[in-house]
Amino acid sequence: MTYFTGIDIGSTSAKTIVMDDKQNICLRMLQPTGWSCVDTAGEILRKLEAEGIKRESMKIVATGYGRVSVPFADKCITEITCHGLGACFLYGESSLTVIDIGGQDTKLIQTEDGVVTDFVMNDKCSAGTGRFLEVMANTLSMRPDELCALAEKGSGTSISSMCTVFAESEVISLIGKGEPRENIAYAVVDSIVNKVAAQAGKLSIGTGTVCLTGGLCGIPYLTQALSKTLGAEVRTQEDGRYAGAVGAALKAAAI
């Protein structure tokens, strides 16, 4: 059997999806990217072979931040294309808007008939990304998922700075003033949501399906907050964080 493998090496985590010739997902792998994308790629190949999936039985497409560091890939394709295609596959729709909150960037991608028609990305600032959430959670001595769960109980506080460094200083100041942690957590999530909403304003979301992918797609309150702010239901699912790897695997099948 020939397997079709998508490897999405992001700035924080590496996702791998293996499909068979009927587009069934046979294997999912998730691991930290670490300091070396080349080492991570080599580790992925060793894990695949340990599962009995040999290199000679695979067609491989690499995507993401570290895609050029996968020397054994048959092809490298941008994450915009792969995330759009993967989301369409996962949600069974050809036209949708994808919100992908990654470790170092946030992308909004529009597709029509399964093809990417428009997208926007945040600039080099990490505001509105997974890294922003991680920094704020560390400042509050919490995990990111704990912060988001606590945020649902808070209200009435905001963070004015869009810069991660200055926003962290604001959080420290709020802690010093005795602001309840749930209100600070609310302000952190609200800041991320507002940043995404500002990006969404550059696209015409319309009434089509909106879905959340990336490492934060499994956090219910974040999805709820995005839905409320955008005025549109934001959908997500368990495999949402693998969207880029799914798209890459589908591209591998087309080689």
URDA-V269506 format. One record per run of one state. SS is the DSSP state (@ for helix, = for strand, . for the rest). FROM is the first residue (numbers start at 1). TO is the last residue. If there is no record, write none. Layout:
BEGIN
ss;from;to
SS;FROM;TO
SS;FROM;TO
END
This chain:
BEGIN
ss;from;to
.;1;2
=;3;9
.;10;12
=;13;19
.;20;24
=;25;32
.;33;36
@;37;50
.;51;54
@;55;57
=;58;63
.;64;66
@;67;69
.;70;74
=;75;76
.;77;78
@;79;91
.;92;95
=;96;101
.;102;105
=;106;112
.;113;114
=;115;121
.;122;129
@;130;139
.;140;143
@;144;151
.;152;163
@;164;176
.;177;180
@;181;200
.;201;208
=;209;213
.;214;219
@;220;230
.;231;233
=;234;235
.;236;237
@;238;253
.;254;255
END
